[in-house]
Amino acid sequence: MKSLRLLVPAILLVGCSSLPDVSNWRAEPLPVQGERPVVPAYEVEFLPVVPAVPGTMIVGRFHLLNNAVLPYENEEYVQAVKQLAAQMGGNTVVYTGPGQKLVTVAFVPLEEVNYHGGDEALLEAGVLTEDF
């Protein structure tokens, strides 16, 4: 019985240690006008600049501590950062690379109509209509 009591904390410790430590990415939500957007983590993307899309709003930022970087090869780490950004209501993390100390988190409205390459020219020529 005594060994079982020692085994349970060991299992919990191993389980918790497998989670990525993103504590060097300190999240700071900023005040927003109206309701904070609800964003699923899978919609969060990393870009080098804030897109110039009407309706874009800055919802927060990350303070990078201890020379933190974003290891793109570590999928669990990237997903943990995306989750933090989504909790702030952001779908865009403006990350330029190592050495950055402040990372902007923005909500960029998604385009309602996504055209395939060349569709704009077909629309202008009258071959396609926006009904399709």
C-alpha positions as CSV (number, residue, x, y, z in Angstrom):
1,M,0.0,0.0,0.0
2,K,2.9,2.3,0.8
3,S,4.4,1.8,-2.6
4,L,1.0,2.7,-4.2
5,R,1.0,6.0,-2.3
6,L,4.4,6.8,-3.8
7,L,3.5,5.7,-7.3
8,V,0.5,8.0,-7.7
9,P,2.4,11.3,-7.1
10,A,5.2,10.0,-9.4
11,I,2.6,9.4,-12.2
12,L,1.1,12.8,-11.7
13,L,4.5,14.4,-11.8
14,V,5.4,12.7,-15.1
15,G,2.0,13.6,-16.6
16,C,2.4,17.3,-15.7
17,S,6.0,17.5,-16.8
18,S,5.0,16.5,-20.4
19,L,3.1,19.7,-20.8
20,P,5.1,22.5,-22.5
21,D,6.3,25.3,-20.2
22,V,5.2,28.5,-21.9
23,S,5.6,30.6,-18.7
24,N,8.2,32.8,-20.6
25,W,5.3,33.9,-22.8
26,R,3.5,36.1,-20.3
27,A,0.0,36.9,-21.7
28,E,-1.5,40.3,-21.1
29,P,-5.1,40.8,-22.4
30,L,-5.9,44.3,-23.4
31,P,-9.3,46.0,-23.1
32,V,-11.4,45.7,-26.2
33,Q,-14.5,47.6,-27.3
34,G,-17.6,45.3,-27.1
35,E,-17.3,41.6,-26.5
36,R,-14.0,39.8,-26.7
37,P,-13.9,37.6,-29.7
38,V,-14.2,33.8,-29.2
39,V,-11.5,32.1,-31.1
40,P,-10.7,28.4,-31.3
41,A,-7.0,27.7,-30.9
42,Y,-6.8,26.0,-34.3
43,E,-7.6,29.3,-36.0
44,V,-4.6,31.1,-34.5
45,E,-1.8,31.8,-36.9
46,F,1.6,33.4,-36.7
47,L,2.4,36.3,-39.0
48,P,5.3,38.9,-39.1
49,V,3.0,41.9,-39.3
50,V,-0.6,42.9,-38.4
51,P,-2.7,42.5,-41.5
52,A,-4.3,45.6,-42.8
53,V,-7.9,44.2,-42.7
54,P,-10.7,46.5,-41.7
55,G,-12.1,45.6,-38.3
56,T,-8.7,44.3,-37.0
57,M,-8.3,44.9,-33.3
58,I,-5.4,44.4,-30.9
59,V,-6.7,42.1,-28.1
60,G,-3.5,41.5,-26.1
61,R,0.2,40.9,-26.1
62,F,2.8,38.6,-24.9
63,H,5.8,39.7,-22.9
64,L,8.7,37.4,-23.8
65,L,10.8,36.7,-20.8
66,N,14.3,35.2,-20.6
67,N,15.0,35.5,-24.3
68,A,12.1,33.2,-25.1
69,V,11.5,32.1,-28.7
70,L,8.9,30.2,-30.6
71,P,10.2,26.7,-31.4
72,Y,8.1,26.0,-34.5
73,E,9.4,22.4,-34.5
74,N,7.8,21.8,-31.1
75,E,4.1,21.3,-32.0
76,E,3.0,21.1,-28.4
77,Y,4.7,24.3,-27.5
78,V,3.2,26.1,-30.5
79,Q,-0.2,24.8,-29.6
80,A,0.1,26.0,-26.0
81,V,1.0,29.5,-27.3
82,K,-2.0,29.4,-29.7
83,Q,-4.2,28.4,-26.8
84,L,-3.1,31.4,-24.8
85,A,-3.7,33.7,-27.8
86,A,-7.1,32.3,-28.3
87,Q,-8.0,32.8,-24.7
88,M,-7.2,36.5,-25.2
89,G,-9.5,36.5,-28.3
90,G,-6.8,36.7,-30.9
91,N,-6.5,34.7,-34.1
92,T,-3.2,36.3,-35.1
93,V,0.1,36.4,-33.2
94,V,2.6,38.9,-34.7
95,Y,5.9,37.1,-34.1
96,T,9.0,38.1,-36.1
97,G,11.6,35.8,-34.5
98,P,14.3,35.6,-31.8
99,G,15.1,38.7,-29.9
100,Q,11.5,40.0,-29.8
101,K,10.4,41.2,-26.4
102,L,6.8,42.2,-27.0
103,V,4.5,40.2,-29.3
104,T,1.1,41.6,-30.4
105,V,-2.0,39.5,-30.4
106,A,-4.7,40.6,-32.8
107,F,-8.2,39.6,-33.9
108,V,-8.4,39.8,-37.7
109,P,-11.9,39.3,-39.1
110,L,-12.0,36.4,-41.5
111,E,-12.9,37.1,-45.1
112,E,-16.5,36.0,-45.8
113,V,-15.7,34.9,-49.3
114,N,-12.5,33.1,-50.2
115,Y,-11.7,33.0,-53.9
116,H,-9.4,30.6,-55.5
117,G,-6.5,31.8,-57.5
118,G,-7.7,33.6,-60.6
119,D,-11.4,33.8,-59.5
120,E,-11.2,37.6,-59.2
121,A,-10.4,37.9,-62.9
122,L,-13.3,35.5,-63.8
123,L,-15.7,37.5,-61.6
124,E,-14.7,40.8,-63.4
125,A,-15.1,39.1,-66.8
126,G,-18.6,37.9,-65.8
127,V,-17.7,34.2,-66.2
128,L,-18.4,33.6,-62.5
129,T,-20.9,35.2,-60.2
130,E,-20.7,35.6,-56.4
131,D,-23.6,33.3,-56.0
132,F,-21.3,30.2,-56.4
